Amino acid sequence: MNKDSKPKVVCFPFVGDSIGGSHRSAILLLKNLDPGRYLPLVVVHEDGPLVSHLREEGITPQFLPLKNIYVGKSKGIVGHLSAIMKTAPTLARFMKRNRVEIVHANDGRMNLTWLPATRYARKKFIWHQRSRYIPSRLTKYQLGFADRVLSISKYCAAPLPNEHDRTCIILDNPFAQNEAIDVDAGSGLLQFDDAFGDENTKVVSFVGNLTKRKRADIFLNAAAKISSDYHHPVKFLLLGADRDGLQDSLERLAGSLGILNQTYFVGFQNPIEPWMNRSDLLLAPQVEEPFGRNLVESMLLHTPVIAADSGGHQDILESGKTGFLVQPDDADAFARTAIQLLTDNDLSRSIADQAFSEASNRYSISNHVNQVMDIYDDLLGVNAPADTRTGSNPVIANE
């Protein structure tokens, strides 16, 4: 460390109205920062589901109401600029009062709201791109003032303005690993044991909220073909909240395909690991996924994955080695590959083992945290302790 050896405060702002993969990744990061070097300060603007989730994780957030005034609440550049002007003084005072050195924003709305205030307060700002970048005049302008731009995948970073695509750092999300899985911990999992049948019954799963982009209909069409051509007992499991009111139509589709009695819609589950551990195969037909957390979660549980050759899936899987990538929206391709894995135990075991090895090394919490702290050190001109340096070079977006 430099002569000022006190730990530096890093602020993590969130809206608070939702919980998703970006929140889980950020929570793993802030819970594992070296407290002798960096102290996380979690800020929430709305009293929503994130607050209770943070408390369950042992994190006490600071509630900083902005009276629903932040970028994203109103449309158009005039509304955005108005939100920035109204919130900047409040946020700047907050940073000064809490001795914040770095703001690490993980949400598009927070990037745009906090960045101007951070520059006004003369603090450092990290723009973490956790979804596919959508070009706009405002984001292009503000990106130029970010001290660092991070992205969870090359897919997310690809549309960045030209002046940033060579300097954006690709940083893999972290995942908890090597933790014992309580197979009884899945809410409601036990009631499905009888329905799933004995250990000879295969379970093929879909993980994702029921929205059009997640392609649950492709999963069901593939399921029908698997059921027809795989001459052994098989059940199909859909895990995810019905965000777009699609479950009724999906149940009708399952009925018309003749697989309704083999299909189970179990909604959002937390923890999800016991359910995925019970699965023999994950089908991920989602397209244009920014990353695809469920792929990595399956890899860490030795559950083979077949995914659409689209979006962030391409950054995670090496087809034929750590999983399979197939043509998007091609239910036949999903079914053929699924039957191949279900019938070839040696192939399935080889894929699962290689996937586990890859995921364990690539997505470890310690690697992620050390890489982020290296970035913090660089921003603040801090000399990190020699035994904490990663020794690895950042991955640039267009490499």
Secondary structure, 3 states (H helix, E strand, C coil): CCCCCCCEEEEEEECCCCCCHHHHHHHHHHHHCCCCCEEEEEEECCCCHHHHHHHHCCCCCEECCCCCCCCCCCCCHHHHHHHHHHHHHHHHHHHHHCCEEEEEECCHHHHHHHHHHHHHCCCEEEEEECCCCCCCHHHHHHHCCCCEEEECCHHHHCCCCCCCCCCCEECCCCCCCCCCCCCCCCCCCHHHHHHHCCCCCEEEEEECCCCHHHCHHHHHHHHHHHHHHCCCCEEEEEECCCCCCCHHHHHHHHHHCCCHHHEEEEECCCCCHHHHHHCCEEEECCCCCCCCHHHHHHHHCCCCEEEECCCCHHHHCCECCCEEEECCCCHHHHHHHHHHHHHCHHHHHHHHHHHHHHHHHHCCHHHHHHHHHHHHHHHHCCCCCHHHCCCCCCEECCC
